């Protein structure tokens, strides 16, 4: 079964012409002029070496260990990864169940999507942390006690994969908030992707004697997946950027650690330029992975 013409999202980079080169040169010249003016006005004394101990530092034994900024980056990656997994699970489930559904059958999905999408994520974070968190206090305390009873190696593994025991409540609140909030957008992406596959594809695959499961696996999902990949990558990037909200509840992610370092060192430009660069690297990495996934042969439908 051939892929529908015109739906392939593969990019075709056009060659640069004189206008593109001129615009690039003008943009670079303006950026350099703006930077030089900013430096002249602020008269800032740059000291990047003062930031180094907050990236990598030696402990009392002389061993290298991650500084506060690097630890914050690892926490951001954990929060973003777990939140996106929850968003894919909850949003994917709601999207699949609501696809091609109308009327009362689609009501649960409509309520979930509209309720979450129209609630500010910061307000949702407070609701989860202060109200819903009370329901999880006792289970989280039990988990924390269980982790502390494990061997040091097991405790380090648990902290590396999820969070240290003393941060577990804030980690769970952040993951639940971002996962459910982003899941509402993922649900719409999945629903729209599945419904975008023409009805003729269902009929043709059924005519081949395929079961509904085989239809989804070999025909429908590969076509929908190629359409869903770009917006899902955008949601993943958005999820990692929105982990900054967790700093409000004192989860020591990248933004929280940057604020703590700024309060101690009074560094502003070096610190926030570094922080912005780290977020940019995360976003650019996801964009690159998304492009490779779009071009992967695994997402091509059965021929």
C-alpha positions in Angstrom: 0.0 0.0 0.0 1.6 3.2 -1.2 2.1 6.3 0.9 -0.3 9.2 0.2 1.5 11.7 -2.1 2.2 15.1 -0.5 2.0 14.0 3.1 5.7 13.3 3.6 7.2 15.9 6.0 10.8 15.4 4.8 12.4 18.8 4.4 14.0 19.9 1.2 16.6 22.6 1.8 16.7 25.1 -0.9 20.0 26.7 -2.1 21.0 30.0 -0.7 20.6 33.0 -3.1 22.0 36.5 -2.9 19.0 37.8 -1.0 19.5 35.1 1.7 23.2 35.9 2.0 22.4 39.6 2.2 19.8 39.1 4.9 22.2 36.9 6.9 25.0 39.4 6.7 22.6 42.2 7.8 21.3 40.2 10.6 24.8 39.3 11.8 25.9 42.9 11.5 22.9 44.1 13.6 23.6 41.4 16.2 27.3 42.5 16.5 26.3 46.1 16.7 23.7 45.4 19.4 26.1 43.4 21.4 28.8 46.0 21.2 26.4 48.7 22.3 25.1 46.6 25.2 28.7 46.0 26.4 29.5 49.7 26.1 26.4 50.7 28.1 26.6 48.1 30.8 30.4 48.2 31.2 30.2 44.7 32.5 33.4 42.9 33.6 33.1 39.4 32.3 34.4 36.6 34.5 33.6 33.2 33.2 36.0 31.5 35.5 33.9 32.3 38.5 31.1 30.1 37.0 33.3 27.1 36.5 33.0 25.7 40.1 29.2 25.6 39.6 29.6 23.4 36.6 32.3 21.0 37.8 34.0 21.0 41.1 36.3 18.8 43.2 35.1 17.3 46.5 37.1 16.9 49.7 38.7 13.7 48.3 39.8 15.5 45.1 37.3 13.8 42.9 35.4 15.6 40.2 31.7 16.0 40.8 28.9 17.9 39.2 28.4 21.4 40.3 25.1 23.0 41.2 24.4 24.1 37.6 25.1 20.7 36.2 23.0 19.0 38.9 20.2 21.4 37.9 20.5 20.4 34.3 20.2 16.7 35.2 17.1 17.4 37.3 15.6 19.3 34.3 16.3 16.3 32.0 14.7 13.9 34.5 11.6 16.1 35.0 11.2 16.7 31.2 11.7 13.0 30.3 9.2 11.6 32.9 6.7 14.4 32.1 6.9 13.6 28.4 6.5 9.9 29.0 3.4 10.6 31.1 2.1 13.0 28.4 2.6 10.4 25.7 0.8 7.8 27.7 -2.1 9.9 28.9 -2.5 11.9 25.7 -1.9 8.9 23.4 -4.6 6.9 25.2 -7.1 9.7 25.2 -6.3 10.5 21.5 -6.7 6.9 20.4 -10.0 6.5 22.3 -11.4 9.7 21.0 -10.5 9.3 17.4 -13.6 9.1 15.1 -15.8 9.4 18.2 -18.7 11.9 18.3 -21.3 12.9 20.8 -21.4 11.4 24.3 -18.6 8.9 23.5 -16.1 11.8 23.0 -17.2 13.6 26.2 -14.5 12.3 28.6 -11.8 13.3 26.1 -13.4 16.7 25.5 -13.5 17.4 29.2 -9.9 16.3 29.8 -8.5 18.3 26.9 -10.5 21.5 27.5 -10.0 21.4 31.3 -6.3 21.0 31.1 -5.6 23.2 28.1 -7.6 26.1 29.6 -5.9 26.0 33.0 -2.6 27.9 33.4 0.2 25.4 34.1 1.4 27.4 37.1 -2.1 27.3 38.7 -2.3 23.6 37.9 1.1 23.1 39.6 -0.1 24.7 42.8 -3.3 22.6 42.7 -1.4 19.4 42.4 1.3 20.4 44.9 -0.8 21.8 47.6 -4.1 19.9 47.2 -3.6 16.7 45.3 -0.2 16.3 47.0 -1.9 15.6 50.4 -3.3 12.4 48.9 0.2 11.2 48.1 2.0 12.3 51.3 1.8 8.9 53.0 2.7 6.8 50.0 5.6 9.0 49.2 6.9 8.8 52.8 6.8 5.1 52.5 8.7 5.1 49.3 11.2 7.5 50.8 11.7 5.3 53.8 12.1 2.3 51.5 14.7 4.0 49.4 16.7 5.1 52.4 16.8 1.5 53.6 18.4 0.3 50.3 22.1 0.1 49.7 24.0 3.3 48.8 24.4 2.1 45.2 20.6 1.5 44.9 19.9 4.9 46.5 22.2 6.6 43.9 20.5 4.7 41.1 17.0 5.8 42.3 18.2 9.4 42.7 19.7 9.4 39.2 16.6 8.0 37.6 13.9 9.8 39.5 14.9 12.1 42.4 16.6 12.0 45.8 14.1 10.9 48.6 13.9 14.4 50.1 12.8 15.8 46.7 10.3 13.1 45.8 7.2 15.0 46.6 8.2 18.0 44.5 9.4 15.8 41.7 6.1 13.9 41.6 4.1 17.1 41.6 6.1 18.6 38.7 5.9 15.4 36.6 2.1 15.0 37.2 1.4 18.6 36.4 3.5 18.8 33.2 2.6 15.3 32.1 -1.1 15.8 32.4 -1.0 19.4 31.0 1.1 18.4 27.9 -1.0 15.2 27.6 -4.0 17.3 26.7 -2.1 18.7 23.7 -0.7 15.3 22.8 -4.3 13.9 22.8 -5.3 16.4 20.2 -2.2 15.7 18.1 -2.9 11.9 18.2 -6.6 12.3 17.5 -6.0 14.6 14.5 -3.2 12.4 13.2 -5.4 9.3 13.2 -8.4 11.1 11.7 -6.2 12.5 8.9 -5.7 9.1 7.4 -8.3 8.7 4.6 -11.2 6.3 5.1 -10.1 4.5 2.0 -7.0 3.3 3.8 -9.1 1.6 6.4 -11.3 0.1 3.7 -8.3 -1.1 1.6 -6.6 -2.7 4.5 -9.8 -4.4 5.6 -10.2 -5.7 2.1 -6.8 -7.3 2.5 -8.1 -9.4 5.4 -6.3 -7.4 8.1 -7.5 -7.4 11.7 -8.1 -4.0 13.3 -4.8 -4.4 15.2 -2.9 -5.1 11.9 -4.6 -2.2 10.3 -3.3 0.1 13.0 0.2 -1.4 13.1 0.9 -1.7 9.4 -1.2 0.9 7.6 -2.9 3.6 9.8 -0.3 4.3 12.5 2.8 4.6 10.1 0.9 7.2 8.1 -0.4 9.0 11.1 3.0 8.8 12.9 4.8 10.7 10.2 2.2 13.5 10.5 2.3 13.5 14.3 6.0 13.6 14.7 6.7 17.3 14.1 4.0 18.5 16.6 5.0 15.9 19.1 8.6 17.0 18.9 7.4 20.6 19.5 5.5 19.4 22.6 8.6 17.6 23.9 10.6 20.9 23.5 7.8 22.8 25.2 7.8 20.3 28.0 11.5 20.7 28.7 11.2 24.5 28.6 8.2 24.4 31.0 10.2 22.5 33.6 11.2 26.0 34.7 7.9 26.2 36.5 9.2 23.6 39.0 11.5 26.2 40.4 8.4 27.8 42.1 8.0 24.7 44.3 11.8 24.7 45.1 12.6 21.7 42.9 16.3 22.2 42.2 16.2 22.1 38.4 18.3 24.3 36.2 16.4 27.6 36.7 16.2 27.2 40.4 19.9 26.5 40.7 20.6 29.5 38.5 18.6 31.7 40.8 20.5 30.3 43.8 23.9 30.8 42.2 22.9 34.4 41.2 22.0 35.2 44.8 25.4 34.1 46.0 27.7 35.3 43.2 25.8 38.3 41.8 26.7 37.0 38.4 23.9 37.8 35.9 25.1 37.9 32.3 27.5 34.9 32.4 25.0 32.8 34.4 21.9 33.4 32.4 23.7 33.2 29.1 25.0 29.8 30.2 21.5 28.7 31.3 19.9 29.9 28.1 22.6 28.0 26.1 21.8 24.8 28.0 18.1 25.1 27.3 18.9 25.9 23.7 21.0 22.7 23.4 18.1 20.6 24.8 15.7 22.1 22.3 18.1 21.7 19.4 18.8 18.1 20.3 15.1 17.3 20.3 14.7 19.0 16.9 17.5 16.9 15.5 16.1 13.7 16.8 12.7 14.7 15.4 14.1 15.3 11.9 15.9 11.9 12.0 12.7 10.2 13.2 10.7 11.8 10.4 13.1 10.5 7.8 13.3 7.0 9.3 12.0 4.1 7.2 10.4 2.6 10.3 7.5 5.0 9.9 6.7 4.1 6.3 3.5 2.2 5.8 3.4 -1.4 4.5 3.7 -1.6 0.7 
